[in-house]
Amino acid sequence: MSGTWRLMRGDELVGSLTVHGIDMPVYLCDFRPGPGWEPVRPLFEAWAAAQGPDPDGSRTVTAFKPILDLGLTLVPAAGGGTISRFFLRIDGDKACLRY
């Protein structure tokens, strides 16, 4: 994975991710919000805040499940296949992506 990806919610652009590095198995990205960012921003803020030990995983599920329910997809800006199964953490203008 490299280049720029559009984070989509249906036909609406949530934002764009530009890969700038890899910390296997995570792609490190710069994030630029799009027109659809504001309605989903609180969900990503809650997910970014869910850090630290989570022995049974319940805090992680509680924070990430609403994002999964959005049905987001990643579409390569240069064309190609859409990715619909991934984990994405956005914190300000930085993002970490795993798929």
Contacts in CASP RR format, 6 or more apart in sequence:
PFRMAT RR
TARGET T0000
AUTHOR 0000-0000-0000
METHOD contacts of the structure
MODEL  1
MSGTWRLMRGDELVGSLTVHGIDMPVYLCDFRPGPGWEPVRPLFEAWAAA
QGPDPDGSRTVTAFKPILDLGLTLVPAAGGGTISRFFLRIDGDKACLRY
1 19 0 8 1.000
1 27 0 8 1.000
1 97 0 8 1.000
1 99 0 8 1.000
2 19 0 8 1.000
3 18 0 8 1.000
3 19 0 8 1.000
3 76 0 8 1.000
3 77 0 8 1.000
3 78 0 8 1.000
4 16 0 8 1.000
4 17 0 8 1.000
4 18 0 8 1.000
4 19 0 8 1.000
4 76 0 8 1.000
4 77 0 8 1.000
4 78 0 8 1.000
5 16 0 8 1.000
5 17 0 8 1.000
5 18 0 8 1.000
5 19 0 8 1.000
5 29 0 8 1.000
5 74 0 8 1.000
5 75 0 8 1.000
5 76 0 8 1.000
5 77 0 8 1.000
5 83 0 8 1.000
6 13 0 8 1.000
6 15 0 8 1.000
6 16 0 8 1.000
6 74 0 8 1.000
6 75 0 8 1.000
6 76 0 8 1.000
6 77 0 8 1.000
7 13 0 8 1.000
7 14 0 8 1.000
7 15 0 8 1.000
7 16 0 8 1.000
7 17 0 8 1.000
7 72 0 8 1.000
7 73 0 8 1.000
7 74 0 8 1.000
7 88 0 8 1.000
8 14 0 8 1.000
8 72 0 8 1.000
8 73 0 8 1.000
8 74 0 8 1.000
8 75 0 8 1.000
9 36 0 8 1.000
9 40 0 8 1.000
9 70 0 8 1.000
9 71 0 8 1.000
9 72 0 8 1.000
10 71 0 8 1.000
10 73 0 8 1.000
12 35 0 8 1.000
12 36 0 8 1.000
13 34 0 8 1.000
13 35 0 8 1.000
13 36 0 8 1.000
14 33 0 8 1.000
14 34 0 8 1.000
14 36 0 8 1.000
14 37 0 8 1.000
14 40 0 8 1.000
14 72 0 8 1.000
15 31 0 8 1.000
15 32 0 8 1.000
15 33 0 8 1.000
15 34 0 8 1.000
15 36 0 8 1.000
15 37 0 8 1.000
16 31 0 8 1.000
16 32 0 8 1.000
16 34 0 8 1.000
16 77 0 8 1.000
17 29 0 8 1.000
17 30 0 8 1.000
17 31 0 8 1.000
17 74 0 8 1.000
17 88 0 8 1.000
17 95 0 8 1.000
17 97 0 8 1.000
18 29 0 8 1.000
18 30 0 8 1.000
18 32 0 8 1.000
19 27 0 8 1.000
19 28 0 8 1.000
19 29 0 8 1.000
19 97 0 8 1.000
20 28 0 8 1.000
20 29 0 8 1.000
20 30 0 8 1.000
21 27 0 8 1.000
21 28 0 8 1.000
21 29 0 8 1.000
22 28 0 8 1.000
23 96 0 8 1.000
25 98 0 8 1.000
26 96 0 8 1.000
26 97 0 8 1.000
26 98 0 8 1.000
27 96 0 8 1.000
27 97 0 8 1.000
27 98 0 8 1.000
28 94 0 8 1.000
28 95 0 8 1.000
28 96 0 8 1.000
29 94 0 8 1.000
29 95 0 8 1.000
29 96 0 8 1.000
29 97 0 8 1.000
30 93 0 8 1.000
30 94 0 8 1.000
30 95 0 8 1.000
31 90 0 8 1.000
31 92 0 8 1.000
31 93 0 8 1.000
31 94 0 8 1.000
31 95 0 8 1.000
32 93 0 8 1.000
33 41 0 8 1.000
40 67 0 8 1.000
40 70 0 8 1.000
43 66 0 8 1.000
43 67 0 8 1.000
43 70 0 8 1.000
44 67 0 8 1.000
44 89 0 8 1.000
44 90 0 8 1.000
44 91 0 8 1.000
46 63 0 8 1.000
46 66 0 8 1.000
47 63 0 8 1.000
47 64 0 8 1.000
47 67 0 8 1.000
47 89 0 8 1.000
47 90 0 8 1.000
48 89 0 8 1.000
48 90 0 8 1.000
48 91 0 8 1.000
48 92 0 8 1.000
49 63 0 8 1.000
50 59 0 8 1.000
50 60 0 8 1.000
50 62 0 8 1.000
50 63 0 8 1.000
50 64 0 8 1.000
54 60 0 8 1.000
64 87 0 8 1.000
67 88 0 8 1.000
71 84 0 8 1.000
72 84 0 8 1.000
72 88 0 8 1.000
73 82 0 8 1.000
73 83 0 8 1.000
73 84 0 8 1.000
74 82 0 8 1.000
74 83 0 8 1.000
74 84 0 8 1.000
74 86 0 8 1.000
74 97 0 8 1.000
74 99 0 8 1.000
75 81 0 8 1.000
75 82 0 8 1.000
83 99 0 8 1.000
85 99 0 8 1.000
86 97 0 8 1.000
86 98 0 8 1.000
86 99 0 8 1.000
87 97 0 8 1.000
87 98 0 8 1.000
87 99 0 8 1.000
88 95 0 8 1.000
88 96 0 8 1.000
88 97 0 8 1.000
88 98 0 8 1.000
89 95 0 8 1.000
89 96 0 8 1.000
END
